[in-house]
Amino acid sequence: MTISTDRRAVQINSQIVTAFDLWFPKNKQKRVLWPSILQLSHEYFTSLQNHAVPLDERALTGLAHSAMALESTLG
């Protein structure tokens, strides 16, 4: 990842996800018996905690059924 401004550029070598365990159903009508797991790196998780952005829960409730709409409001 690179962050650049008019006067400088900074490259960051960051690993966001350190592990994942995904389970897919054989049949789309069947439920997966084990949850999928995504493990964030300690550095990334700490960064999320330190730079958390407060969100209006009413707005999130209104966007709960649209991941694309939710992401566009955060970016």
Order of alpha helices (4+ residues) and beta strands (2+ residues): beta-beta-beta-beta-alpha-alpha-alpha
